[in-house]
């Protein structure tokens, strides 16, 4: 994610000429040698093996935090105390309590914040949201969302920071936060959940090739029944042992007048079904991303050429820098990240109580 942030800050001005000019002042890494190498590779003026050097530098106005989850709170609170605007990768922190402390500090200090839910920066997601708001789907009757990948499916993969319980829950926070945030972006707040959270691989090698096994105390799969504040229901799945899936982040939304379908595996396309009409013509039509869909045109003047992951990150960072300059929130900010964390923790509580209903 540090690499993705560096790419985005370097590219943002080219695609969005009205934002403030980003100046890459300092990069910090786990040691001085790694930081120096990264500074050279990504074009930063300075580097350090101590992240506090970056926080204490008065020439720095904006800080991006791309570390493991357990480090987010300490770094963010230090940056906020120094009066710096903060972009923090998701999930915001291991617990809702910590996230709320970070939110309170940021709002008290008056700094701009953003959290790395970059997938909702996709022009197609903004089209979907606008169609829903305009009533093109009619009365919404259901939502089905999933974020599934397979990077943890091999039991021989060693124990890492991702499954360290001090960093928070497992897949429900790592991947689930994305699809929960996407659901909220499209359809508004989630009112209640009934969840089943499961650990599939019970232990992993302490390190690659090690015979010493360490118990896994976080979830591999989360299946959640949700009810939105608007009154309709839906389902959400988060799964990092989904064999054969690299990036199955997607949804289907049904309404009385039509439906939308989307998958990150083909994220330059949005499928739209319009109810009624000639039975001969029934079926989903494909809306293809192009310069008519902001912010695609900042990257390419022709449709069909497609955006990529780093372009979404560039949109995210450009909106963040623009929000700092204008004093208006681009989001999702620390407050939205807390709302997503509320759903995560409610789902875990529901699962522990035998999939009982938990209100948010």
C-alpha positions in Angstrom: 0.0 0.0 0.0 2.9 2.3 0.5 3.9 1.8 -3.1 0.3 2.5 -4.2 0.2 5.7 -2.2 3.5 6.9 -3.7 2.2 6.1 -7.2 -1.0 8.0 -6.5 0.6 11.1 -5.1 3.0 11.3 -8.0 0.2 10.9 -10.6 -2.6 12.9 -8.9 -1.7 16.3 -10.4 -1.4 15.0 -14.0 -5.0 13.7 -13.8 -6.4 16.4 -11.6 -4.6 19.8 -12.4 -6.8 21.8 -10.0 -5.6 20.2 -6.8 -2.7 21.5 -4.7 0.8 20.4 -6.0 1.9 17.3 -4.0 5.5 17.6 -2.8 7.0 14.2 -1.7 9.0 15.3 1.3 9.8 12.2 3.4 9.2 8.5 3.5 9.7 6.3 6.6 10.2 2.5 6.7 11.2 -0.2 9.2 14.9 0.7 8.8 17.0 3.4 7.3 18.3 1.3 4.4 14.8 0.3 3.2 13.5 3.9 3.6 16.5 5.3 1.5 15.8 2.7 -1.2 12.1 3.6 -1.3 12.8 7.4 -1.3 15.0 6.9 -4.4 12.5 4.7 -6.1 9.5 6.9 -5.5 11.1 10.3 -5.6 10.9 11.5 -2.0 13.3 14.2 -0.9 14.2 12.5 2.4 13.9 9.2 4.2 14.1 7.8 7.7 14.0 4.6 9.6 12.0 6.3 12.3 8.5 7.3 11.5 8.5 9.9 14.2 11.0 11.9 12.2 8.3 12.3 9.6 5.7 13.4 12.1 8.1 15.9 13.7 9.1 17.5 10.4 7.4 21.0 10.2 7.6 21.0 6.4 5.2 18.1 6.1 1.4 18.8 6.0 0.0 15.5 5.1 0.8 12.0 6.3 -0.2 8.6 4.8 -0.2 5.6 7.1 0.2 2.3 5.3 1.4 0.1 8.1 -0.1 -3.0 9.7 -3.4 -2.3 11.6 -1.9 -2.4 15.1 0.3 0.6 14.4 -2.4 2.9 12.9 -3.6 4.5 16.2 -0.3 5.5 17.6 0.9 7.0 14.3 -2.4 8.7 13.5 -2.7 10.3 17.0 0.9 11.6 16.8 0.3 13.1 13.3 -3.0 14.7 14.4 -1.4 16.2 17.5 1.2 17.7 15.2 -1.6 19.3 13.1 -1.1 17.1 10.0 -3.9 15.9 7.8 -4.0 12.1 7.8 -4.8 9.4 5.3 -4.9 6.0 7.0 -5.3 2.6 5.4 -8.3 0.5 6.4 -9.4 -0.8 8.8 -8.8 2.4 10.8 -7.7 0.5 13.9 -8.2 -2.9 15.6 -11.2 -1.9 17.6 -14.1 0.6 17.5 -12.9 2.1 20.8 -9.5 3.0 19.2 -11.2 4.3 16.1 -13.5 6.5 18.0 -10.5 7.9 19.9 -8.8 8.7 16.6 -11.9 10.3 15.3 -12.3 12.5 18.4 -8.7 13.6 18.2 -9.0 14.5 14.5 -12.3 16.4 14.8 -11.0 18.3 17.9 -7.8 19.3 16.1 -9.7 20.2 12.9 -7.6 18.2 10.5 -8.8 16.5 7.3 -8.9 12.7 7.4 -9.5 9.9 4.8 -9.4 6.1 5.0 -8.4 3.8 2.2 -11.7 2.4 0.9 -10.4 3.2 -2.6 -12.8 0.8 -4.5 -15.7 3.2 -4.1 -13.7 5.8 -6.0 -14.5 3.8 -9.2 -16.5 5.9 -11.7 -18.8 2.9 -12.1 -19.6 2.9 -8.4 -20.5 6.6 -8.6 -22.8 5.9 -11.5 -24.5 3.1 -9.6 -25.0 5.4 -6.6 -26.5 8.1 -8.8 -28.8 5.6 -10.5 -30.1 4.4 -7.2 -30.6 7.9 -5.8 -32.4 8.9 -9.0 -34.9 6.0 -8.5 -33.9 4.1 -11.6 -34.1 0.8 -9.7 -37.4 1.8 -8.0 -37.9 0.6 -4.5 -34.8 -1.4 -3.4 -35.7 -4.9 -2.3 -32.4 -6.6 -1.7 -28.6 -6.5 -1.7 -26.1 -9.3 -2.1 -22.4 -8.4 -1.6 -19.2 -10.3 -1.4 -15.5 -9.7 -1.1 -13.6 -13.0 -1.6 -10.0 -13.7 -2.3 -7.8 -16.8 -1.9 -4.5 -15.4 -0.5 -5.0 -17.3 2.8 -6.4 -20.6 1.4 -3.1 -22.6 1.7 -2.7 -24.0 5.3 1.1 -23.9 4.7 1.1 -20.1 4.5 2.7 -18.9 7.7 1.2 -16.9 10.5 1.5 -13.1 9.8 0.4 -9.7 11.0 -2.9 -10.2 9.2 -3.9 -13.0 11.6 -2.4 -11.4 14.7 -5.5 -10.8 16.9 -3.8 -7.7 18.4 -4.4 -6.2 15.0 -8.2 -6.9 15.2 -10.4 -9.5 13.6 -9.5 -11.3 10.5 -11.2 -11.3 7.1 -14.3 -9.5 8.3 -12.1 -6.4 8.9 -9.5 -7.0 6.1 -11.9 -7.7 3.3 -15.3 -7.4 4.9 -14.8 -3.7 5.6 -14.5 -3.0 1.9 -17.9 -4.6 1.0 -19.6 -3.2 4.1 -18.3 0.3 3.1 -19.4 -0.3 -0.4 -22.9 -1.3 0.7 -23.1 1.9 2.9 -21.9 4.0 0.0 -24.6 2.7 -2.3 -27.5 2.2 0.0 -26.9 4.0 3.3 -26.6 2.8 6.9 -27.0 -0.8 8.0 -29.4 -1.1 11.0 -28.8 -4.7 12.2 -26.9 -7.9 11.5 -27.1 -11.7 12.0 -23.6 -13.2 11.5 -21.7 -16.4 11.4 -18.0 -16.0 11.6 -15.8 -19.0 11.0 -12.1 -19.9 11.4 -11.4 -22.6 8.7 -7.6 -23.1 9.1 -7.1 -23.6 12.9 -3.3 -23.3 12.9 -0.5 -22.1 10.7 3.3 -22.5 10.7 5.1 -19.9 12.9 7.2 -19.0 9.9 7.6 -20.2 6.3 8.9 -23.8 6.4 8.7 -24.0 10.2 7.3 -27.2 11.9 6.1 -25.1 14.9 2.4 -24.4 14.6 0.6 -21.3 16.0 -3.1 -21.3 16.6 -5.3 -19.0 14.4 -7.6 -16.9 16.6 -9.2 -14.7 13.8 -11.9 -15.5 11.2 -11.4 -16.8 7.7 -15.0 -16.5 6.5 -17.8 -14.2 7.6 -21.4 -14.6 6.4 -23.7 -11.8 7.4 -27.4 -11.2 7.1 -27.9 -7.4 7.1 -30.9 -5.1 7.3 -30.5 -1.6 6.1 -32.1 1.4 7.7 -34.3 1.9 4.6 -36.0 -1.4 5.6 -34.8 -4.0 3.1 -32.5 -6.9 3.8 -29.4 -8.4 2.2 -26.3 -10.6 2.6 -22.6 -9.9 2.9 -19.8 -12.4 2.7 -16.1 -11.9 3.4 -13.8 -14.8 2.6 -10.0 -15.0 2.2 -9.9 -18.7 1.6 -12.1 -18.7 -1.5 -10.0 -20.9 -3.8 -9.7 -19.5 -7.3 -10.7 -16.0 -6.5 -8.2 -13.1 -6.7 -10.5 -10.2 -6.4 -14.2 -11.1 -6.2 -15.5 -7.8 -4.8 -18.9 -7.3 -6.1 -22.6 -6.9 -5.5 -26.1 -7.3 -6.9 -28.8 -4.8 -6.0 -32.5 -5.6 -6.8 -35.3 -3.1 -7.1 -38.9 -2.9 -8.3 -37.8 -1.3 -11.6 -34.5 -3.0 -12.2 -31.2 -4.3 -10.9 -27.5 -3.5 -10.9 -24.6 -6.0 -10.9 -20.9 -5.3 -10.5 -17.7 -7.2 -9.9 -14.2 -5.8 -9.3 -13.0 -8.6 -11.6 -14.4 -6.4 -14.4 -14.5 -3.1 -12.7 -14.8 -1.0 -15.8 -18.3 -2.4 -16.4 -21.6 -2.0 -14.6 -24.5 -4.3 -15.5 -28.0 -2.8 -15.5 -31.3 -4.6 -15.9 -34.5 -2.6 -16.6 -37.8 -4.4 -15.7 -40.6 -4.3 -18.2 -40.5 -3.7 -21.9 -40.4 -6.3 -24.7 -39.7 -9.8 -23.5 -37.5 -10.3 -26.5 -35.0 -7.7 -25.2 -34.9 -8.9 -21.6 -31.5 -9.1 -20.0 -28.7 -7.1 -18.5 -27.1 -4.3 -20.5 -23.4 -3.3 -19.9 -22.5 0.3 -19.1 -18.8 0.7 -20.1 -16.6 3.2 -18.2 -15.5 6.1 -20.3 -14.7 9.9 -20.1 -18.5 10.6 -19.6 -18.1 9.1 -16.2 -16.0 11.3 -13.8 -13.1 10.9 -13.1 -12.2 8.5 -16.0 -11.5 11.5 -18.3 -8.6 12.6 -16.2 -6.7 9.5 -17.3 -7.9 8.9 -20.9 -10.0 10.7 -23.4 -11.4 7.5 -25.0 -13.8 5.0 -23.7 -13.0 1.3 -23.6 -9.4 1.7 -22.6 -10.1 0.9 -18.9 -8.8 2.2 -15.6 -6.7 0.1 -13.2 -6.2 -0.3 -9.4 -3.6 2.5 -9.2 -5.9 4.9 -11.0 -8.5 4.4 -8.3 -5.9 5.1 -5.7 -4.9 8.3 -7.7 -8.6 9.4 -7.7 -8.7 8.8 -3.9 -5.6 10.8 -3.2 -6.6 13.6 -5.5 -9.9 13.9 -3.8 -8.1 13.9 -0.4 -5.8 16.7 -1.4 -8.7 18.6 -2.9 -10.7 18.3 0.3 -7.8 19.7 2.3 -7.6 22.7 0.0 -11.3 23.3 -0.1 -12.1 22.5 3.6 -14.8 20.1 2.5 -14.9 16.3 3.2 -14.3 14.0 0.3 -14.6 10.9 2.4 -14.7 8.2 3.5 -13.2 9.9 6.6 -12.5 8.7 10.1 -16.2 9.1 11.0 -17.3 6.8 8.1 -14.5 4.3 9.1 -16.0 4.2 12.6 -19.5 3.4 11.2 -18.0 0.6 9.2 -16.2 -0.7 12.3 -19.5 -0.7 14.2 -20.9 -3.2 11.6 -17.8 -5.3 11.9 -17.9 -5.5 15.7 -21.7 -6.1 15.7 -21.2 -9.0 13.3 -18.6 -10.6 15.6 -20.8 -10.1 18.6 -23.7 -11.7 16.7 -21.6 -14.7 15.8 -20.5 -15.3 19.3 -24.1 -15.2 20.4 -25.1 -17.9 18.0 -26.0 -15.6 15.0 -28.5 -13.6 17.0 -29.6 -10.2 15.7 -27.5 -7.3 16.8 -28.6 -3.8 16.2 -25.9 -1.3 15.0 
